[in-house]
Amino acid sequence: MARSVLLPIRGKRYASMSKNAEVVHFQQILNAYGSQVVFSWLQQPSNARRIVTIHELDVDQLKNPKRNELYNLADGIIVHCEEMKQHLIRLGVQQERIHIVLHGTSIPAPLPDNSREGIVFYGGHKLMSGKGIDALFKAWSIIQQKNGGSYASPEDPRTLRNRHPEEALRLAAQHGIADKIVWLNQIPEEESVRLYQRSLLCVLPYTGSFAGYAASLAAACQLPIVCTRKAGLPDHLGETAVWVDENSPEPLAERIIELLNNEPQRRQLGSQLLKRAESFLQWDVIADQTLKIYEDTILKKTGQHLDESDPVTAQAV
């Protein structure tokens, strides 16, 4: 009950604080920055052009799908993949308001040597939901049986150490690979970059959720990726990934073994991924696309182009 009262009040406060800005960009995640707050904020009077980036949909709005039509009060909606765009259209959001802007990344300086080992997997903050971890562990079990054990290093930097999901540990033990896994939790960004630069492969057998962060970082680090066509992966990777079907551990294991045994192919894929990152995923590219959305909303409301010599007054929420 308290949440249903307090969260809309937050939306009103955000609106009051930002009403005189020229552009307000709301980053929707969960709870204090979730759908209840966004919808309350959008219903308040404002002179600002209002942009919402939707990182994920929460339980409240999925239980009440009609409320998602309130997104049509925004001047623009940003999502990270076509899959989310189509979901919003089904929920009643006007197609012309929705823009796809990919998850960005920085291109790191190459390491002095090219030594790589292990496989990296990014689990995010809901490891057991939509990440394909069961298929992944089954595939690693198959690899272990065929290769006599292959070192694998799943990476889940956003899971708190003291809240590690016991279900994942039991699943690893069930497949006989618990001793082949190194769990890394909440590691700094620079350490994540080094990990990706030092790994042989990135494996993302997602069935849902969103994998843009891991895909973009892997591409920037020239790290070959074996993945499904879910979770925004096709949007971010184009045709530079090695694709597998969802919940298919045997083909997943086969693709991993093929790449582990084929260094020239890994190098070729890494080079293609770096070009993809430089052309589509660098933060400068993402910033330009976002500024273009700002400019288009200003033009639509005022008929005036953005004057770069007189920067837009913008606030991020």
C-alpha beads as a LAMMPS data file, in Angstrom:
LAMMPS data file: protein, C-alpha beads

317 atoms
316 bonds

1 atom types
1 bond types

-500.0 500.0 xlo xhi
-500.0 500.0 ylo yhi
-500.0 500.0 zlo zhi

Masses

1 110.0

Atoms # bond

1 1 1 0.000 0.000 0.000
2 1 1 2.806 2.412 0.913
3 1 1 4.482 1.940 -2.466
4 1 1 1.295 2.717 -4.380
5 1 1 1.047 6.039 -2.503
6 1 1 4.705 7.065 -2.287
7 1 1 5.838 6.253 -5.827
8 1 1 3.311 8.543 -7.589
9 1 1 4.341 11.316 -5.167
10 1 1 7.913 10.873 -6.386
11 1 1 6.676 11.381 -9.941
12 1 1 5.034 14.668 -8.947
13 1 1 8.224 15.810 -7.217
14 1 1 10.326 15.008 -10.280
15 1 1 7.877 16.962 -12.443
16 1 1 8.027 19.965 -10.127
17 1 1 11.840 19.925 -10.102
18 1 1 12.188 19.680 -13.882
19 1 1 9.220 21.600 -15.289
20 1 1 11.333 24.521 -16.508
21 1 1 13.914 22.423 -18.325
22 1 1 13.822 22.351 -22.101
23 1 1 14.291 18.573 -22.255
24 1 1 13.836 16.052 -19.441
25 1 1 15.104 12.521 -19.995
26 1 1 13.778 9.895 -17.557
27 1 1 15.674 6.611 -17.260
28 1 1 13.049 4.025 -16.279
29 1 1 14.349 1.067 -14.315
30 1 1 12.512 -0.272 -11.230
31 1 1 10.968 0.880 -7.940
32 1 1 11.746 4.575 -7.311
33 1 1 12.385 4.968 -11.041
34 1 1 9.808 2.430 -12.239
35 1 1 6.520 2.657 -14.136
36 1 1 4.394 4.095 -11.313
37 1 1 6.764 7.031 -10.999
38 1 1 7.069 7.521 -14.764
39 1 1 3.313 7.480 -15.351
40 1 1 2.713 9.900 -12.479
41 1 1 5.442 12.196 -13.859
42 1 1 3.983 12.127 -17.369
43 1 1 0.543 13.154 -16.106
44 1 1 1.851 16.349 -14.479
45 1 1 1.800 19.687 -16.346
46 1 1 5.168 20.555 -17.872
47 1 1 6.679 22.801 -20.527
48 1 1 9.591 20.414 -21.028
49 1 1 9.993 17.946 -23.855
50 1 1 9.850 14.629 -22.086
51 1 1 11.856 11.582 -23.150
52 1 1 11.707 8.182 -21.434
53 1 1 14.302 5.463 -21.866
54 1 1 12.761 2.138 -20.843
55 1 1 15.373 -0.302 -19.598
56 1 1 12.853 -2.890 -18.439
57 1 1 9.143 -3.288 -17.813
58 1 1 8.098 -3.899 -14.227
59 1 1 5.405 -6.083 -12.685
60 1 1 3.005 -3.188 -12.026
61 1 1 2.683 -2.175 -15.661
62 1 1 2.496 -5.747 -16.933
63 1 1 -0.367 -6.476 -14.534
64 1 1 -2.174 -3.356 -15.798
65 1 1 -1.347 -3.264 -19.532
66 1 1 -3.829 -0.463 -20.300
67 1 1 -1.731 1.958 -18.218
68 1 1 1.121 1.664 -20.699
69 1 1 -0.823 3.936 -23.038
70 1 1 0.294 6.760 -20.724
71 1 1 3.670 6.546 -22.478
72 1 1 1.907 8.386 -25.325
73 1 1 2.095 11.526 -23.149
74 1 1 5.868 11.494 -23.660
75 1 1 7.458 13.281 -26.594
76 1 1 9.713 10.314 -27.237
77 1 1 10.349 6.789 -25.992
78 1 1 13.796 5.194 -26.272
79 1 1 14.326 1.441 -26.147
80 1 1 17.434 -0.636 -26.823
81 1 1 16.047 -3.241 -29.216
82 1 1 13.310 -4.094 -31.697
83 1 1 11.905 -6.738 -29.363
84 1 1 11.045 -4.136 -26.716
85 1 1 9.661 -1.761 -29.354
86 1 1 7.230 -4.395 -30.607
87 1 1 6.223 -5.254 -27.039
88 1 1 5.352 -1.611 -26.352
89 1 1 3.348 -1.343 -29.578
90 1 1 1.311 -4.364 -28.479
91 1 1 0.715 -2.553 -25.171
92 1 1 -0.756 0.446 -26.981
93 1 1 2.238 2.770 -27.308
94 1 1 2.204 4.738 -30.553
95 1 1 4.857 3.456 -32.908
96 1 1 5.965 6.890 -34.073
97 1 1 7.017 7.817 -30.521
98 1 1 9.413 4.882 -30.138
99 1 1 13.105 5.126 -31.072
100 1 1 15.723 2.382 -30.903
101 1 1 19.087 3.476 -29.470
102 1 1 21.521 0.671 -28.739
103 1 1 23.402 0.166 -25.466
104 1 1 26.723 1.936 -25.881
105 1 1 30.271 1.017 -24.975
106 1 1 33.794 2.391 -24.927
107 1 1 36.536 0.903 -27.101
108 1 1 39.383 -0.033 -24.729
109 1 1 43.042 0.267 -25.591
110 1 1 44.446 -3.121 -26.650
111 1 1 46.407 -5.050 -24.061
112 1 1 50.170 -5.412 -24.550
113 1 1 49.782 -9.153 -25.221
114 1 1 46.957 -11.176 -26.727
115 1 1 46.895 -14.078 -24.262
116 1 1 43.325 -15.242 -23.670
117 1 1 41.717 -18.084 -21.721
118 1 1 38.285 -19.164 -20.525
119 1 1 34.687 -18.423 -21.393
120 1 1 32.782 -15.455 -19.999
121 1 1 29.039 -15.344 -19.317
122 1 1 27.163 -12.278 -18.067
123 1 1 24.264 -13.034 -15.732
124 1 1 23.120 -9.564 -14.699
125 1 1 20.909 -8.990 -11.685
126 1 1 18.359 -11.802 -12.257
127 1 1 20.625 -14.716 -12.981
128 1 1 17.959 -17.431 -13.028
129 1 1 15.488 -15.565 -15.234
130 1 1 15.819 -15.451 -19.025
131 1 1 19.593 -16.028 -19.138
132 1 1 19.549 -19.621 -20.411
133 1 1 21.753 -20.739 -17.556
134 1 1 20.413 -24.312 -17.557
135 1 1 21.278 -24.762 -21.255
136 1 1 24.650 -23.133 -20.572
137 1 1 25.539 -25.510 -17.740
138 1 1 24.370 -28.521 -19.741
139 1 1 26.563 -27.377 -22.635
140 1 1 29.569 -26.986 -20.324
141 1 1 28.944 -30.478 -18.976
142 1 1 29.008 -31.802 -22.545
143 1 1 32.230 -29.890 -23.239
144 1 1 33.801 -31.316 -20.092
145 1 1 32.923 -34.845 -21.149
146 1 1 34.289 -34.334 -24.674
147 1 1 37.372 -32.267 -23.860
148 1 1 38.287 -33.550 -20.453
149 1 1 37.331 -30.229 -18.834
150 1 1 37.288 -26.726 -20.243
151 1 1 37.883 -23.742 -17.973
152 1 1 34.840 -21.491 -17.865
153 1 1 34.433 -18.183 -16.086
154 1 1 30.827 -16.978 -15.706
155 1 1 30.717 -13.303 -14.863
156 1 1 27.882 -11.774 -12.893
157 1 1 29.247 -8.427 -11.636
158 1 1 25.870 -7.101 -10.588
159 1 1 24.942 -9.820 -8.094
160 1 1 25.788 -9.107 -4.468
161 1 1 28.141 -11.639 -2.929
162 1 1 25.913 -12.241 0.070
163 1 1 22.832 -12.713 -2.122
164 1 1 24.336 -15.233 -4.529
165 1 1 21.488 -17.456 -5.826
166 1 1 21.840 -20.860 -4.221
167 1 1 19.813 -22.304 -7.098
168 1 1 22.661 -21.501 -9.509
169 1 1 25.206 -23.247 -7.284
170 1 1 22.964 -26.327 -7.026
171 1 1 22.487 -26.334 -10.801
172 1 1 26.239 -26.195 -11.386
173 1 1 26.785 -29.068 -8.954
174 1 1 23.995 -31.062 -10.609
175 1 1 25.792 -30.816 -13.965
176 1 1 29.164 -31.637 -12.433
177 1 1 30.843 -28.329 -13.301
178 1 1 30.852 -26.483 -9.964
179 1 1 34.646 -26.717 -9.714
180 1 1 35.062 -25.304 -13.247
181 1 1 33.278 -22.018 -12.500
182 1 1 34.684 -18.799 -11.080
183 1 1 31.930 -16.447 -9.888
184 1 1 32.791 -12.748 -10.040
185 1 1 30.356 -10.409 -8.352
186 1 1 30.092 -6.613 -8.537
187 1 1 33.503 -6.179 -10.102
188 1 1 34.489 -2.659 -11.241
189 1 1 33.959 -1.692 -14.866
190 1 1 37.681 -1.628 -15.636
191 1 1 38.032 -5.165 -14.282
192 1 1 35.123 -6.293 -16.452
193 1 1 36.881 -4.845 -19.492
194 1 1 40.104 -6.701 -18.656
195 1 1 38.142 -9.918 -18.147
196 1 1 36.534 -9.637 -21.580
197 1 1 39.880 -8.771 -23.165
198 1 1 41.455 -11.850 -21.563
199 1 1 38.687 -14.341 -22.407
200 1 1 38.451 -16.646 -25.431
201 1 1 34.676 -16.554 -25.885
202 1 1 31.535 -14.852 -24.596
203 1 1 28.481 -17.110 -24.361
204 1 1 25.002 -15.556 -24.041
205 1 1 22.284 -18.213 -24.494
206 1 1 19.540 -15.829 -23.338
207 1 1 15.841 -16.654 -23.644
208 1 1 14.641 -13.217 -22.453
209 1 1 15.890 -10.246 -20.406
210 1 1 18.407 -7.908 -22.109
211 1 1 22.020 -8.584 -23.089
212 1 1 23.041 -5.285 -24.696
213 1 1 25.666 -4.416 -22.083
214 1 1 27.527 -7.710 -22.409
215 1 1 27.196 -7.813 -26.205
216 1 1 28.516 -4.279 -26.671
217 1 1 31.407 -4.792 -24.272
218 1 1 32.372 -8.092 -25.896
219 1 1 32.292 -6.487 -29.346
220 1 1 34.520 -3.632 -28.158
221 1 1 36.963 -6.175 -26.719
222 1 1 37.052 -8.248 -29.948
223 1 1 35.619 -11.186 -28.013
224 1 1 33.728 -13.736 -30.186
225 1 1 30.142 -14.270 -29.064
226 1 1 28.000 -17.418 -29.179
227 1 1 24.404 -16.440 -28.488
228 1 1 20.687 -16.696 -29.240
229 1 1 18.656 -14.243 -31.289
230 1 1 16.963 -12.868 -28.170
231 1 1 17.465 -10.103 -25.598
232 1 1 18.474 -7.423 -28.106
233 1 1 21.448 -9.456 -29.353
234 1 1 20.588 -9.253 -33.093
235 1 1 20.192 -5.454 -32.809
236 1 1 23.608 -5.031 -31.225
237 1 1 25.582 -7.657 -33.123
238 1 1 24.090 -7.723 -36.611
239 1 1 25.583 -10.765 -38.338
240 1 1 28.847 -10.799 -36.381
241 1 1 27.798 -13.428 -33.794
242 1 1 27.646 -17.220 -33.886
243 1 1 23.962 -17.984 -33.439
244 1 1 22.275 -20.891 -31.648
245 1 1 18.654 -21.677 -30.861
246 1 1 17.239 -21.164 -27.375
247 1 1 17.426 -24.029 -24.878
248 1 1 19.709 -26.062 -27.152
249 1 1 22.691 -27.254 -25.088
250 1 1 24.070 -29.747 -27.648
251 1 1 24.384 -27.229 -30.536
252 1 1 25.643 -24.654 -28.039
253 1 1 28.399 -27.021 -26.910
254 1 1 29.288 -27.795 -30.537
255 1 1 29.648 -24.118 -31.456
256 1 1 31.780 -23.449 -28.374
257 1 1 34.093 -26.386 -29.107
258 1 1 34.418 -25.335 -32.762
259 1 1 35.524 -21.845 -31.790
260 1 1 37.828 -22.977 -28.997
261 1 1 39.635 -25.130 -31.566
262 1 1 39.756 -22.500 -34.311
263 1 1 41.904 -19.486 -33.494
264 1 1 41.753 -17.965 -37.031
265 1 1 37.952 -17.930 -36.875
266 1 1 38.038 -16.331 -33.433
267 1 1 40.351 -13.607 -34.718
268 1 1 38.145 -13.005 -37.753
269 1 1 35.010 -12.727 -35.611
270 1 1 36.811 -10.456 -33.160
271 1 1 37.828 -8.114 -35.975
272 1 1 34.263 -7.991 -37.333
273 1 1 32.891 -7.281 -33.876
274 1 1 35.318 -4.420 -33.316
275 1 1 34.227 -2.803 -36.597
276 1 1 30.611 -3.218 -35.489
277 1 1 31.376 -1.557 -32.153
278 1 1 33.224 1.331 -33.800
279 1 1 30.387 1.997 -36.265
280 1 1 27.299 1.435 -34.126
281 1 1 28.068 1.012 -30.425
282 1 1 30.555 3.690 -29.362
283 1 1 29.180 6.212 -26.888
284 1 1 29.745 9.076 -29.354
285 1 1 27.396 7.344 -31.800
286 1 1 24.825 6.748 -29.064
287 1 1 25.078 10.369 -27.894
288 1 1 24.537 11.691 -31.429
289 1 1 21.437 9.538 -31.865
290 1 1 20.047 10.661 -28.516
291 1 1 20.671 14.344 -29.276
292 1 1 18.910 13.885 -32.621
293 1 1 15.836 12.646 -30.741
294 1 1 15.994 15.718 -28.491
295 1 1 16.248 17.966 -31.526
296 1 1 13.349 16.260 -33.301
297 1 1 11.070 16.675 -30.266
298 1 1 11.995 20.359 -29.992
299 1 1 11.370 20.864 -33.702
300 1 1 8.024 19.117 -33.507
301 1 1 6.841 21.355 -30.642
302 1 1 8.351 24.684 -31.610
303 1 1 9.320 24.410 -35.250
304 1 1 12.847 25.469 -34.261
305 1 1 16.052 23.501 -34.724
306 1 1 18.399 22.960 -31.845
307 1 1 21.070 25.687 -31.792
308 1 1 24.326 23.986 -30.814
309 1 1 25.819 27.335 -29.802
310 1 1 22.993 27.685 -27.257
311 1 1 22.927 24.238 -25.607
312 1 1 19.642 22.717 -24.567
313 1 1 18.810 22.959 -20.900
314 1 1 18.434 19.295 -20.060
315 1 1 17.841 17.316 -16.914
316 1 1 18.195 13.583 -16.470
317 1 1 15.974 11.770 -14.027

Bonds

1 1 1 2
2 1 2 3
3 1 3 4
4 1 4 5
5 1 5 6
6 1 6 7
7 1 7 8
8 1 8 9
9 1 9 10
10 1 10 11
11 1 11 12
12 1 12 13
13 1 13 14
14 1 14 15
15 1 15 16
16 1 16 17
17 1 17 18
18 1 18 19
19 1 19 20
20 1 20 21
21 1 21 22
22 1 22 23
23 1 23 24
24 1 24 25
25 1 25 26
26 1 26 27
27 1 27 28
28 1 28 29
29 1 29 30
30 1 30 31
31 1 31 32
32 1 32 33
33 1 33 34
34 1 34 35
35 1 35 36
36 1 36 37
37 1 37 38
38 1 38 39
39 1 39 40
40 1 40 41
41 1 41 42
42 1 42 43
43 1 43 44
44 1 44 45
45 1 45 46
46 1 46 47
47 1 47 48
48 1 48 49
49 1 49 50
50 1 50 51
51 1 51 52
52 1 52 53
53 1 53 54
54 1 54 55
55 1 55 56
56 1 56 57
57 1 57 58
58 1 58 59
59 1 59 60
60 1 60 61
61 1 61 62
62 1 62 63
63 1 63 64
64 1 64 65
65 1 65 66
66 1 66 67
67 1 67 68
68 1 68 69
69 1 69 70
70 1 70 71
71 1 71 72
72 1 72 73
73 1 73 74
74 1 74 75
75 1 75 76
76 1 76 77
77 1 77 78
78 1 78 79
79 1 79 80
80 1 80 81
81 1 81 82
82 1 82 83
83 1 83 84
84 1 84 85
85 1 85 86
86 1 86 87
87 1 87 88
88 1 88 89
89 1 89 90
90 1 90 91
91 1 91 92
92 1 92 93
93 1 93 94
94 1 94 95
95 1 95 96
96 1 96 97
97 1 97 98
98 1 98 99
99 1 99 100
100 1 100 101
101 1 101 102
102 1 102 103
103 1 103 104
104 1 104 105
105 1 105 106
106 1 106 107
107 1 107 108
108 1 108 109
109 1 109 110
110 1 110 111
111 1 111 112
112 1 112 113
113 1 113 114
114 1 114 115
115 1 115 116
116 1 116 117
117 1 117 118
118 1 118 119
119 1 119 120
120 1 120 121
121 1 121 122
122 1 122 123
123 1 123 124
124 1 124 125
125 1 125 126
126 1 126 127
127 1 127 128
128 1 128 129
129 1 129 130
130 1 130 131
131 1 131 132
132 1 132 133
133 1 133 134
134 1 134 135
135 1 135 136
136 1 136 137
137 1 137 138
138 1 138 139
139 1 139 140
140 1 140 141
141 1 141 142
142 1 142 143
143 1 143 144
144 1 144 145
145 1 145 146
146 1 146 147
147 1 147 148
148 1 148 149
149 1 149 150
150 1 150 151
151 1 151 152
152 1 152 153
153 1 153 154
154 1 154 155
155 1 155 156
156 1 156 157
157 1 157 158
158 1 158 159
159 1 159 160
160 1 160 161
161 1 161 162
162 1 162 163
163 1 163 164
164 1 164 165
165 1 165 166
166 1 166 167
167 1 167 168
168 1 168 169
169 1 169 170
170 1 170 171
171 1 171 172
172 1 172 173
173 1 173 174
174 1 174 175
175 1 175 176
176 1 176 177
177 1 177 178
178 1 178 179
179 1 179 180
180 1 180 181
181 1 181 182
182 1 182 183
183 1 183 184
184 1 184 185
185 1 185 186
186 1 186 187
187 1 187 188
188 1 188 189
189 1 189 190
190 1 190 191
191 1 191 192
192 1 192 193
193 1 193 194
194 1 194 195
195 1 195 196
196 1 196 197
197 1 197 198
198 1 198 199
199 1 199 200
200 1 200 201
201 1 201 202
202 1 202 203
203 1 203 204
204 1 204 205
205 1 205 206
206 1 206 207
207 1 207 208
208 1 208 209
209 1 209 210
210 1 210 211
211 1 211 212
212 1 212 213
213 1 213 214
214 1 214 215
215 1 215 216
216 1 216 217
217 1 217 218
218 1 218 219
219 1 219 220
220 1 220 221
221 1 221 222
222 1 222 223
223 1 223 224
224 1 224 225
225 1 225 226
226 1 226 227
227 1 227 228
228 1 228 229
229 1 229 230
230 1 230 231
231 1 231 232
232 1 232 233
233 1 233 234
234 1 234 235
235 1 235 236
236 1 236 237
237 1 237 238
238 1 238 239
239 1 239 240
240 1 240 241
241 1 241 242
242 1 242 243
243 1 243 244
244 1 244 245
245 1 245 246
246 1 246 247
247 1 247 248
248 1 248 249
249 1 249 250
250 1 250 251
251 1 251 252
252 1 252 253
253 1 253 254
254 1 254 255
255 1 255 256
256 1 256 257
257 1 257 258
258 1 258 259
259 1 259 260
260 1 260 261
261 1 261 262
262 1 262 263
263 1 263 264
264 1 264 265
265 1 265 266
266 1 266 267
267 1 267 268
268 1 268 269
269 1 269 270
270 1 270 271
271 1 271 272
272 1 272 273
273 1 273 274
274 1 274 275
275 1 275 276
276 1 276 277
277 1 277 278
278 1 278 279
279 1 279 280
280 1 280 281
281 1 281 282
282 1 282 283
283 1 283 284
284 1 284 285
285 1 285 286
286 1 286 287
287 1 287 288
288 1 288 289
289 1 289 290
290 1 290 291
291 1 291 292
292 1 292 293
293 1 293 294
294 1 294 295
295 1 295 296
296 1 296 297
297 1 297 298
298 1 298 299
299 1 299 300
300 1 300 301
301 1 301 302
302 1 302 303
303 1 303 304
304 1 304 305
305 1 305 306
306 1 306 307
307 1 307 308
308 1 308 309
309 1 309 310
310 1 310 311
311 1 311 312
312 1 312 313
313 1 313 314
314 1 314 315
315 1 315 316
316 1 316 317
